[in-house]
């Protein structure tokens, strides 16, 4: 037996995973090295524990049953215990002092959209056709310009999207973001296992079936890549976190950051008010003074439909995956990253069978394991939520054309609607539902648009302000 195979068997056999080497003798030297590298990267004891773990969903449902409304602010609401103007001022101070960095998660493929590239490359601008990544990068540049600072942008990819994303950004000169202010790093992976046996699957004869470890993998990847150390050297105190699929995110919104800072929160989340009890969003709830996010699939119907005295939903706060996090909190939690729970997901995973034949299952056959960043919330010394208007802040691109919502068409329409509202507030006569788009570099918000000396000609056709 060759030494490399012997080494790998010493790792695999105690965990009953030696079948990963069943095609070893037919592999060439390069394929063997590739498979060995993947096997060495896997904690097989952890995989076995995760497969045997108690029903996590049952525990979350029990937690949800005890959940109540979280402490919250509403963006722009004068009834907040911290006045919006005071929050905005503190947020501006933090930005001008160079204390804010941006964390953008862009690990997803555009598969569900019928787009054979990273989702961040999808052309979403309703007039310009700009990609999601370009819009977000230009927002970061616009915020940095407004406050006269350098704002570091930390971009997390996945193994599926990393190389193409890096090449795309290089080919477009990072859309103007200085090279020294952009750090691109890749999240980790976890193996998929057979749902019946817990055996790790092979994607082909010399590759393990691996998938990204979830956005909760950001914490370990941030530290492993050196991005966390970079933020520390820059004296960054707060990270503004969001995901690439939402082009309506108000990047580094000063009022939102102000509530975060003035409340002494270590983890602050933007939420929208749910319109229906069973909307497909994570639900932020408070249990014993701590905040948790309960997935919609884990929220029992009797809890989801509970009503307050005024008839409103008691579990009303839907997470939109926009957060502000204290860097010191993340640094403290790096050592506790193993404590972030893994969520099991039943999925259809293509693999090779015992004879090496490719199998494309028609039904879920495997378990994947993912961590979610919002599971840090209950570990925060203080956490709050800030309610935002869904129409102005939340337009996630998730579905292919023809679906009822969250399609390219609906997202473009929502972007245009927001920008038409800005223009009308600035005194423009905008016809009906005409497509319009305002570049972040032209105006970051409606106040900046209104301050520009523009000719107020009627807008009757598709128009781009850039």
Buried (B, 14 or more C-beta within 10 A) or exposed (E): EEEBBEEBBEBBEEBEBBEBBBBBEEBEEEBBEBBBEBBEEBEBEBBBEBBEEEEBEEEBBEBBBEBEBBBBBBBBEEEBEBBBEBBBBBBBBBBBEBBBBBBBBBBBBBEBBEBEBBBBBBBBBBBBEBBBBBBBBBBBBBBBEBBEBEBBBBBBBBBBBBEBBBEBBEEBEBBEBEEEBBBBBBBBBBBBBBBEEBBBBBBBBBBBBBBBBBBBBBBBBBBBBEBBEBBEEBEBBBBBBBBBBBBBBBBBBBBBBBBBBBBEBBBBBBBBBBEEBEBEBBBBBBBEEBBBBBBBEBBBEEBBBBEEEEEEBBBBBBBBBBBBBBBEBBBBBEEEBEEBBBBBBEBEBBBBEEEEEEEEEEEEBBBBBBBBBBBBBBBBEBBBBBBBBBEBBBBBBBBBEEEEEBBBEBBBBBBBBBBBBBBEEBEBEBEEEBBBBBBBBBBBBBEBBBEEEBEEEEBEEEBBBB
